[in-house]
Amino acid sequence: MKLFRTLAISGAMVVALVTGTAAPASADAYSYNGYGSANFQSSGDYITLTHYTYDPYPGYYASYAEWYTDYGRTGICGDNIGGRLGCNEDVAEKRWISIRVCTRYGVFNAVTCGDWDTSRT
C-alpha cells in the first residue's frame, strides 16, 4: 500500500511538471486607476506596483500602492515614475489585506486612487 501511494504521488507530480498543470501565479487583490495598477499575491506576500506613464521629471506622475490589514498594519509600496516595482510586506497568514493604487501629479493636483480590493493573506 505504501509503495502504491508513493507511486501515485510521484506520478501526479510528474504529470503536473510535464503538462504544466500547476496553478499559475495570479493576483489575489487588484487595483487600477488609469495610470497604474497594484496587485497583491498571497503566496509570498508580494505587492507589485506598475506605473504605465513614464515621466522622467521629479514631481510629476508617480504611482504608489497603499495597503492595510485587518489587524492594524499599514504601509506604502514605492513611489514609481515608470515601470514595475515590487515589495515583499511579510504580513500575517490567514488574515485580510486591502490594497489600492494611487497616482499623484505635482503638488497642487488631487491624487487619483483606484478602488480598494481585499484578499485573504
Phi, psi and chi 1 to 4 in degrees:
 res  aa     phi    psi   chi1   chi2   chi3   chi4
   1 MET       -  -41.9 -173.9   66.5  170.0      -
   2 LYS   -63.2  -40.7 -176.1  176.3  178.3 -178.0
   3 LEU   -63.4  -42.4  176.1   62.4      -      -
   4 PHE   -61.6  -44.1  177.7   72.2      -      -
   5 ARG   -64.7  -41.9 -173.6  174.3   21.0  170.6
   6 THR   -62.8  -43.1  -57.3      -      -      -
   7 LEU   -65.5  -38.9  -72.0  174.7      -      -
   8 ALA   -64.7  -44.8      -      -      -      -
   9 ILE   -65.4  -44.7  -68.1  170.5      -      -
  10 SER   -61.6  -42.3  -61.5      -      -      -
  11 GLY   -62.8  -42.0      -      -      -      -
  12 ALA   -63.8  -39.3      -      -      -      -
  13 MET   -65.5  -42.1  -71.1  172.9   44.2      -
  14 VAL   -64.3  -43.8  167.5      -      -      -
  15 VAL   -60.7  -43.5  168.2      -      -      -
  16 ALA   -63.4  -40.4      -      -      -      -
  17 LEU   -70.5  -42.4  -71.1  172.7      -      -
  18 VAL   -73.2  -43.6  170.9      -      -      -
  19 THR   -89.5   -9.7   62.0      -      -      -
  20 GLY    70.6   34.0      -      -      -      -
  21 THR   -86.7    0.7   56.6      -      -      -
  22 ALA   -65.3  145.0      -      -      -      -
  23 ALA   -64.0  132.1      -      -      -      -
  24 PRO   -73.4  156.1   26.6  -31.8      -      -
  25 ALA   -69.4  136.4      -      -      -      -
  26 SER  -146.7  161.6   62.1      -      -      -
  27 ALA   -73.8  134.9      -      -      -      -
  28 ASP   -88.0  -29.3  -64.9  -42.8      -      -
  29 ALA  -137.7  142.0      -      -      -      -
  30 TYR  -144.1  138.2  178.8   79.0      -      -
  31 SER  -136.5  140.9  178.4      -      -      -
  32 TYR  -140.3  141.2  174.1   78.0      -      -
  33 ASN  -132.6   12.8   70.5   -5.8      -      -
  34 GLY    95.5  -27.5      -      -      -      -
  35 TYR  -107.8  -25.7  -57.5  103.3      -      -
  36 GLY  -161.8  177.2      -      -      -      -
  37 SER  -144.2  156.6   65.1      -      -      -
  38 ALA  -135.6  138.7      -      -      -      -
  39 ASN  -137.3  150.0   68.1   55.3      -      -
  40 PHE  -114.7  132.9  172.2   75.6      -      -
  41 GLN  -118.4  117.7 -163.9  168.1  -29.9      -
  42 SER   -68.0  -28.4   61.7      -      -      -
  43 SER   -77.3   99.1   59.8      -      -      -
  44 GLY   104.8   -5.5      -      -      -      -
  45 ASP    53.5   49.4  -61.5  -23.3      -      -
  46 TYR  -108.6  128.7 -155.9   69.5      -      -
  47 ILE  -107.0  128.2  -65.6  174.6      -      -
  48 THR  -112.5  125.5  -57.5      -      -      -
  49 LEU  -110.8  128.8  169.1   67.2      -      -
  50 THR  -124.0  128.1  -55.6      -      -      -
  51 HIS  -111.1  123.4 -178.0   74.1      -      -
  52 TYR   -86.2  -22.7  -59.5  118.5      -      -
  53 THR  -108.9  112.7  -51.1      -      -      -
  54 TYR   -82.0  127.3  178.0   71.9      -      -
  55 ASP  -135.1  108.0 -168.5  -16.3      -      -
  56 PRO   -73.4   -6.6   28.1  -33.8      -      -
  57 TYR   -92.1  128.3  -57.2  104.4      -      -
  58 PRO   -60.5  142.5  -15.2   24.0      -      -
  59 GLY    91.5   -3.2      -      -      -      -
  60 TYR   -98.1 -147.8  -67.1  107.6      -      -
  61 TYR   -55.4  127.9  -77.1  107.6      -      -
  62 ALA  -152.6  140.2      -      -      -      -
  63 SER  -114.0  153.4  -67.1      -      -      -
  64 TYR  -148.9  157.4   55.3   93.4      -      -
  65 ALA  -107.9  128.7      -      -      -      -
  66 GLU  -100.3  145.2  -62.5  179.2  -32.8      -
  67 TRP  -147.7  154.9   60.0  -89.4      -      -
  68 TYR  -149.5  155.3   67.8   90.1      -      -
  69 THR  -111.1  168.2   64.5      -      -      -
  70 ASP   -76.9   -2.6   64.2  -27.8      -      -
  71 TYR  -116.8   19.3   60.0   95.3      -      -
  72 GLY   101.3   -4.8      -      -      -      -
  73 ARG   -82.2  143.1  -79.3 -168.0   60.9 -161.3
  74 THR  -137.1  162.8   63.2      -      -      -
  75 GLY  -174.9  174.4      -      -      -      -
  76 ILE  -131.6  136.7  -67.3  176.8      -      -
  77 CYS  -107.0  110.0  175.4      -      -      -
  78 GLY    68.9  173.3      -      -      -      -
  79 ASP  -147.3   83.0 -166.6    8.0      -      -
  80 ASN   -98.7  126.2 -163.9    1.7      -      -
  81 ILE   -97.1   -2.2   62.1  169.5      -      -
  82 GLY   171.9  137.7      -      -      -      -
  83 GLY    94.3 -150.5      -      -      -      -
  84 ARG  -125.6  144.0 -174.2  168.9  -77.7  160.3
  85 LEU  -138.9  141.1  176.6   70.9      -      -
  86 GLY  -122.1  148.4      -      -      -      -
  87 CYS  -134.8  133.3  -58.8      -      -      -
  88 ASN  -104.0  108.0 -173.8  -11.1      -      -
  89 GLU   -94.1  -14.9  -62.3  -58.7  -17.4      -
  90 ASP    49.6   65.0 -165.3   24.8      -      -
  91 VAL   -92.4  164.3  -66.1      -      -      -
  92 ALA   -65.8  146.1      -      -      -      -
  93 GLU   -78.0  153.5  -60.7  -60.3  -45.0      -
  94 LYS    58.1   36.2  -60.2 -171.9 -173.7  -28.4
  95 ARG  -122.8 -163.5  -59.6  -59.5  -63.9 -105.1
  96 TRP  -124.0  143.4  -64.7   95.5      -      -
  97 ILE  -132.1  142.5 -173.2  169.7      -      -
  98 SER  -120.1  137.9  -63.4      -      -      -
  99 ILE  -132.8  157.1   66.2  164.3      -      -
 100 ARG  -155.0  156.1   73.5  174.3  176.8  177.5
 101 VAL  -102.4  141.0   63.2      -      -      -
 102 CYS  -130.5  147.5  -65.8      -      -      -
 103 THR  -132.0  134.3  -56.8      -      -      -
 104 ARG  -115.2  152.4   63.2  174.4  167.8   71.2
 105 TYR  -133.4  104.0 -178.4   73.8      -      -
 106 GLY    68.4 -173.2      -      -      -      -
 107 VAL   -93.8  -22.2 -116.2      -      -      -
 108 PHE  -100.1   -7.8  -59.7  108.6      -      -
 109 ASN   -92.6  152.7  -62.0  -43.7      -      -
 110 ALA   -69.8  149.6      -      -      -      -
 111 VAL   -79.2  136.1  173.2      -      -      -
 112 THR  -104.3  119.7  -56.9      -      -      -
 113 CYS  -118.2  148.4  -67.3      -      -      -
 114 GLY   -83.0  177.7      -      -      -      -
 115 ASP   -72.8  151.4  -66.5  -28.2      -      -
 116 TRP   -71.4  141.8  -73.1  101.3      -      -
 117 ASP  -131.7  139.8 -167.6   16.3      -      -
 118 THR  -116.4  144.4  -58.0      -      -      -
 119 SER  -143.0  155.5  169.6      -      -      -
 120 ARG   -73.9  140.2 -165.8   88.7  164.7  139.1
 121 THR   -91.6      -   59.3      -      -      -
